[in-house]
Amino acid sequence: MKGDTNEQALLKGLAHNDSKAIEIIYKENFNMIQSFILNNNGSYDEARDIFQEAMIALYEKSQTDSFVLTCQIKTYLYSVCRRLWLKRLQQMGRYTGSIDGFEETVAVEDDLENHEKRNAEFAIMDRALNSLGEPCKSLLQGYYLKKMDMNALAAEFGYTNADNAKNQKYKCLMRLKKLFFSQYNIGE
């Protein structure tokens, strides 16, 4: 029972960006993933990349109230890493049809597909934002990323008042949405 509460404490720590919890999860699980990937046509750098993606997936899941981990953290991470590694091997044409390693896995395909879809959407949004141009890009970044209020934005960008800054932000946001959905719909 103690191990179960420790796992829950680690998950809670991960959800709250507790560096100690993240460090423990990393130390307890990375070597297993590294061995798995090295034994299956991979390198140390690829093992780090795959493990990092799995940690991000677990972090994102731990942020949701509805997430209940029904297995050990190591089982979840192993399953995610195994699936990611198989997919990467197939993309690189290095998949041989047999994978050496633990057989204890958990179904995480839907989580991974959602994670990969979200990553693709973020990439499209990043391209749309970069093609937006100035001052729209800086204006939107100031409002949404730097959390600046309209008065501060008006002063920084030379608008006569906060209402003008708000109107310009709205126009920029509409342009960004148009760019995003034009790229999203054609599958770029």
VEXRO-77955 format. One record per residue (C-alpha): residue in one letter; x, y, z. Coordinates in nm, 4 decimals, padded with zeros to 6 digits, always signed. Each point is the difference from the previous one (the first is absolute). Last residue first. Layout:
N
<pt r="a" px="X" py="Y" pz="Z"/>
...
% end
This chain:
188
<pt r="e" px="+00.0323" py="+02.1191" pz="-04.3722"/>
<pt r="g" px="-00.3323" py="-00.1813" pz="+00.0185"/>
<pt r="i" px="-00.1974" py="+00.2179" pz="-00.2393"/>
<pt r="n" px="-00.2521" py="+00.0739" pz="+00.2730"/>
<pt r="y" px="+00.2599" py="+00.0854" pz="+00.2641"/>
<pt r="q" px="+00.1925" py="+00.2404" pz="-00.2277"/>
<pt r="s" px="-00.3140" py="+00.2003" pz="-00.0907"/>
<pt r="f" px="-00.1194" py="-00.0396" pz="+00.3578"/>
<pt r="f" px="+00.3127" py="+00.1535" pz="+00.1499"/>
<pt r="l" px="+00.0232" py="+00.2879" pz="-00.2477"/>
<pt r="k" px="-00.3664" py="+00.0950" pz="+00.0530"/>
<pt r="k" px="+00.0345" py="-00.0295" pz="+00.3759"/>
<pt r="l" px="+00.3100" py="+00.2213" pz="-00.0088"/>
<pt r="r" px="-00.1784" py="+00.2629" pz="-00.2088"/>
<pt r="m" px="-00.2934" py="-00.0024" pz="+00.2449"/>
<pt r="l" px="+00.2413" py="+00.0358" pz="+00.2921"/>
<pt r="c" px="+00.1689" py="+00.2951" pz="-00.1676"/>
<pt r="k" px="-00.3347" py="+00.1736" pz="-00.0492"/>
<pt r="y" px="-00.0922" py="-00.0648" pz="+00.3647"/>
<pt r="k" px="+00.3365" py="+00.1292" pz="+00.1220"/>
<pt r="q" px="-00.0497" py="+00.3143" pz="-00.2111"/>
<pt r="n" px="-00.3399" py="+00.0614" pz="+00.1584"/>
<pt r="k" px="+00.1421" py="-00.0531" pz="+00.3500"/>
<pt r="a" px="+00.2902" py="+00.2359" pz="-00.0685"/>
<pt r="n" px="-00.2475" py="+00.2629" pz="-00.1197"/>
<pt r="d" px="-00.2089" py="-00.0508" pz="+00.3145"/>
<pt r="a" px="+00.3093" py="+00.0306" pz="+00.2223"/>
<pt r="n" px="+00.0802" py="+00.3491" pz="-00.1276"/>
<pt r="t" px="+00.1924" py="+00.2013" pz="-00.2600"/>
<pt r="y" px="+00.1923" py="-00.2999" pz="-00.1274"/>
<pt r="g" px="+00.3807" py="+00.0262" pz="+00.0068"/>
<pt r="f" px="+00.0899" py="-00.3684" pz="+00.0186"/>
<pt r="e" px="+00.1443" py="+00.0002" pz="+00.3508"/>
<pt r="a" px="-00.2486" py="+00.2506" pz="+00.1450"/>
<pt r="a" px="-00.3050" py="-00.1714" pz="-00.1505"/>
<pt r="l" px="+00.1335" py="-00.3390" pz="+00.1129"/>
<pt r="a" px="+00.0453" py="+00.1253" pz="+00.3568"/>
<pt r="n" px="-00.3531" py="+00.1424" pz="+00.0012"/>
<pt r="m" px="-00.1401" py="-00.3239" pz="-00.1468"/>
<pt r="d" px="+00.1467" py="-00.2207" pz="+00.2711"/>
<pt r="m" px="+00.3167" py="-00.2049" pz="-00.0472"/>
<pt r="k" px="-00.0240" py="-00.3747" pz="+00.0623"/>
<pt r="k" px="+00.3488" py="-00.0652" pz="-00.1483"/>
<pt r="l" px="-00.1280" py="-00.2964" pz="-00.2009"/>
<pt r="y" px="-00.3523" py="+00.1001" pz="-00.1007"/>
<pt r="y" px="+00.0110" py="+00.3797" pz="-00.0112"/>
<pt r="g" px="+00.3643" py="+00.0657" pz="-00.0842"/>
<pt r="q" px="+00.0147" py="-00.2971" pz="-00.2361"/>
<pt r="l" px="-00.3086" py="+00.1286" pz="-00.1783"/>
<pt r="l" px="+00.1501" py="+00.3487" pz="-00.0401"/>
<pt r="s" px="+00.3395" py="-00.1363" pz="-00.0980"/>
<pt r="k" px="-00.1467" py="-00.2116" pz="-00.2807"/>
<pt r="c" px="-00.2371" py="+00.2735" pz="-00.1132"/>
<pt r="p" px="+00.2711" py="+00.2680" pz="-00.0246"/>
<pt r="e" px="+00.1473" py="-00.1699" pz="-00.1963"/>
<pt r="g" px="-00.0519" py="-00.3016" pz="-00.2214"/>
<pt r="l" px="-00.2562" py="-00.2789" pz="+00.0065"/>
<pt r="s" px="+00.2316" py="-00.2563" pz="-00.1615"/>
<pt r="n" px="+00.1624" py="-00.0808" pz="+00.3349"/>
<pt r="l" px="-00.3392" py="-00.0342" pz="+00.1690"/>
<pt r="a" px="-00.1273" py="-00.2317" pz="-00.2726"/>
<pt r="r" px="+00.3153" py="-00.2129" pz="+00.0194"/>
<pt r="d" px="-00.0319" py="-00.0235" pz="+00.3807"/>
<pt r="m" px="-00.3702" py="-00.0828" pz="-00.0290"/>
<pt r="i" px="+00.0795" py="-00.2802" pz="-00.2462"/>
<pt r="a" px="+00.2634" py="-00.1383" pz="+00.2368"/>
<pt r="f" px="-00.2409" py="+00.0248" pz="+00.2926"/>
<pt r="e" px="-00.2610" py="-00.1904" pz="-00.2036"/>
<pt r="a" px="+00.2526" py="-00.2744" pz="-00.0773"/>
<pt r="n" px="+00.0889" py="-00.0254" pz="+00.3695"/>
<pt r="r" px="-00.3711" py="-00.0225" pz="+00.0873"/>
<pt r="k" px="-00.0464" py="-00.2811" pz="-00.2528"/>
<pt r="e" px="+00.3024" py="-00.1833" pz="+00.1419"/>
<pt r="h" px="-00.1377" py="+00.0276" pz="+00.3544"/>
<pt r="n" px="-00.3465" py="-00.1127" pz="-00.1115"/>
<pt r="e" px="+00.1534" py="-00.2965" pz="-00.1837"/>
<pt r="l" px="+00.2119" py="-00.0785" pz="+00.3021"/>
<pt r="d" px="-00.2934" py="+00.0054" pz="+00.2395"/>
<pt r="d" px="-00.2055" py="-00.2186" pz="-00.2343"/>
<pt r="e" px="+00.2816" py="-00.2529" pz="-00.0314"/>
<pt r="v" px="+00.0603" py="-00.0257" pz="+00.3744"/>
<pt r="a" px="-00.0939" py="-00.3621" pz="+00.0632"/>
<pt r="v" px="+00.2252" py="-00.1294" pz="+00.2784"/>
<pt r="t" px="+00.3106" py="-00.2076" pz="-00.0333"/>
<pt r="e" px="+00.1718" py="-00.2820" pz="+00.1883"/>
<pt r="e" px="+00.1934" py="-00.1828" pz="-00.2709"/>
<pt r="f" px="+00.3405" py="+00.1264" pz="+00.0986"/>
<pt r="g" px="+00.2657" py="+00.0196" pz="-00.2640"/>
<pt r="d" px="+00.1123" py="-00.1147" pz="-00.3405"/>
<pt r="i" px="-00.1982" py="+00.1168" pz="-00.3002"/>
<pt r="s" px="-00.0563" py="-00.2170" pz="-00.3009"/>
<pt r="g" px="-00.1400" py="+00.1094" pz="-00.3359"/>
<pt r="t" px="+00.3228" py="+00.1416" pz="-00.1345"/>
<pt r="y" px="-00.0886" py="+00.3698" pz="+00.0119"/>
<pt r="r" px="+00.2841" py="+00.2036" pz="-00.1509"/>
<pt r="g" px="-00.1978" py="+00.1728" pz="-00.2763"/>
<pt r="m" px="+00.0470" py="+00.3399" pz="+00.1627"/>
<pt r="q" px="-00.3745" py="+00.0534" pz="+00.0390"/>
<pt r="q" px="-00.0408" py="-00.3581" pz="+00.1255"/>
<pt r="l" px="+00.2752" py="+00.0495" pz="+00.2550"/>
<pt r="r" px="-00.1636" py="+00.3239" pz="+00.1174"/>
<pt r="k" px="-00.3380" py="-00.1701" pz="+00.0442"/>
<pt r="l" px="+00.1553" py="-00.2867" pz="+00.1904"/>
<pt r="w" px="+00.1836" py="+00.2509" pz="+00.2203"/>
<pt r="l" px="-00.3142" py="+00.2010" pz="+00.0760"/>
<pt r="r" px="-00.1932" py="-00.3164" pz="+00.0873"/>
<pt r="r" px="+00.2775" py="-00.1313" pz="+00.2232"/>
<pt r="c" px="+00.0445" py="+00.3393" pz="+00.1648"/>
<pt r="v" px="-00.3723" py="+00.0276" pz="+00.0826"/>
<pt r="s" px="-00.0143" py="-00.3540" pz="+00.1336"/>
<pt r="y" px="+00.3193" py="+00.0425" pz="+00.2022"/>
<pt r="l" px="-00.1237" py="+00.3267" pz="+00.1476"/>
<pt r="y" px="-00.3292" py="-00.1588" pz="+00.1065"/>
<pt r="t" px="+00.1680" py="-00.3075" pz="+00.1429"/>
<pt r="k" px="+00.2580" py="+00.2109" pz="+00.1848"/>
<pt r="i" px="-00.2754" py="+00.2177" pz="+00.1463"/>
<pt r="q" px="-00.1682" py="-00.3110" pz="+00.1413"/>
<pt r="c" px="-00.3446" py="-00.0903" pz="-00.1249"/>
<pt r="t" px="-00.3543" py="+00.1379" pz="+00.0134"/>
<pt r="l" px="+00.1027" py="+00.3669" pz="-00.0139"/>
<pt r="v" px="-00.3165" py="+00.2042" pz="+00.0392"/>
<pt r="f" px="-00.0346" py="+00.3061" pz="-00.2206"/>
<pt r="s" px="-00.3336" py="+00.1847" pz="+00.0366"/>
<pt r="d" px="+00.1465" py="+00.3032" pz="+00.1758"/>
<pt r="t" px="+00.2337" py="+00.0733" pz="-00.2901"/>
<pt r="q" px="+00.3541" py="+00.1275" pz="+00.0650"/>
<pt r="s" px="+00.1317" py="-00.3535" pz="+00.0548"/>
<pt r="k" px="-00.0839" py="-00.0791" pz="-00.3637"/>
<pt r="e" px="+00.2131" py="+00.2897" pz="-00.1235"/>
<pt r="y" px="+00.2883" py="-00.1067" pz="+00.2228"/>
<pt r="l" px="-00.0282" py="-00.3622" pz="-00.1145"/>
<pt r="a" px="+00.0113" py="+00.1077" pz="-00.3662"/>
<pt r="i" px="+00.2914" py="+00.2347" pz="+00.0723"/>
<pt r="m" px="+00.1858" py="-00.2811" pz="+00.1781"/>
<pt r="a" px="-00.0612" py="-00.2272" pz="-00.3005"/>
<pt r="e" px="+00.1420" py="+00.2625" pz="-00.2362"/>
<pt r="q" px="+00.3056" py="+00.0398" pz="+00.2247"/>
<pt r="f" px="+00.0522" py="-00.3766" pz="+00.0072"/>
<pt r="i" px="-00.0084" py="-00.0126" pz="-00.3805"/>
<pt r="d" px="+00.2494" py="+00.2839" pz="-00.0331"/>
<pt r="r" px="+00.2358" py="-00.1407" pz="+00.2639"/>
<pt r="a" px="-00.0120" py="-00.3476" pz="-00.1585"/>
<pt r="e" px="+00.0707" py="+00.1546" pz="-00.3411"/>
<pt r="d" px="+00.3025" py="+00.1772" pz="+00.1461"/>
<pt r="y" px="+00.1267" py="-00.3273" pz="+00.1545"/>
<pt r="s" px="-00.0327" py="-00.1789" pz="-00.3334"/>
<pt r="g" px="-00.2488" py="-00.2467" pz="-00.1429"/>
<pt r="n" px="-00.0090" py="-00.3299" pz="-00.1854"/>
<pt r="n" px="-00.2084" py="-00.1916" pz="+00.2561"/>
<pt r="n" px="+00.2359" py="-00.0808" pz="+00.2861"/>
<pt r="l" px="+00.0946" py="+00.3682" pz="+00.0315"/>
<pt r="i" px="-00.3708" py="+00.0887" pz="+00.0109"/>
<pt r="f" px="-00.0869" py="-00.2480" pz="+00.2763"/>
<pt r="s" px="+00.3123" py="+00.0758" pz="+00.2007"/>
<pt r="q" px="-00.0716" py="+00.3760" pz="-00.0144"/>
<pt r="i" px="-00.3613" py="-00.0582" pz="+00.1004"/>
<pt r="m" px="+00.1007" py="-00.2034" pz="+00.3062"/>
<pt r="n" px="+00.2742" py="+00.2502" pz="+00.0848"/>
<pt r="f" px="-00.2494" py="+00.2881" pz="-00.0178"/>
<pt r="n" px="-00.2462" py="-00.1406" pz="+00.2515"/>
<pt r="e" px="+00.1034" py="+00.0474" pz="+00.3633"/>
<pt r="k" px="+00.2313" py="+00.2961" pz="-00.0616"/>
<pt r="y" px="-00.2551" py="+00.1859" pz="-00.2156"/>
<pt r="i" px="-00.2919" py="-00.0603" pz="+00.2350"/>
<pt r="i" px="+00.2179" py="+00.1117" pz="+00.2922"/>
<pt r="e" px="+00.1170" py="+00.3146" pz="-00.1832"/>
<pt r="i" px="-00.3565" py="+00.0916" pz="-00.0962"/>
<pt r="a" px="-00.1112" py="-00.0427" pz="+00.3606"/>
<pt r="k" px="+00.2893" py="+00.2180" pz="+00.1231"/>
<pt r="s" px="-00.0681" py="+00.2652" pz="-00.2652"/>
<pt r="d" px="-00.3597" py="+00.0426" pz="+00.1143"/>
<pt r="n" px="-00.1812" py="+00.1231" pz="-00.3115"/>
<pt r="h" px="-00.3417" py="-00.0214" pz="+00.1714"/>
<pt r="a" px="-00.1276" py="-00.2896" pz="-00.2154"/>
<pt r="l" px="+00.3335" py="-00.1765" pz="+00.0492"/>
<pt r="g" px="-00.0332" py="+00.0332" pz="+00.3776"/>
<pt r="k" px="-00.3505" py="-00.1460" pz="-00.0147"/>
<pt r="l" px="+00.1306" py="-00.2870" pz="-00.2106"/>
<pt r="l" px="+00.2870" py="-00.0571" pz="+00.2437"/>
<pt r="a" px="-00.2393" py="+00.0074" pz="+00.2959"/>
<pt r="q" px="-00.2283" py="-00.2481" pz="-00.1758"/>
<pt r="e" px="+00.2952" py="-00.2332" pz="-00.0641"/>
<pt r="n" px="+00.1086" py="+00.0316" pz="+00.3653"/>
<pt r="t" px="-00.3568" py="-00.0776" pz="+00.1096"/>
<pt r="d" px="+00.0071" py="-00.3216" pz="-00.2052"/>
<pt r="g" px="+00.3454" py="-00.0966" pz="+00.1213"/>
<pt r="k" px="-00.1226" py="+00.0241" pz="+00.3593"/>
<pt r="m" px="-00.2905" py="-00.2360" pz="-00.0739"/>
% end
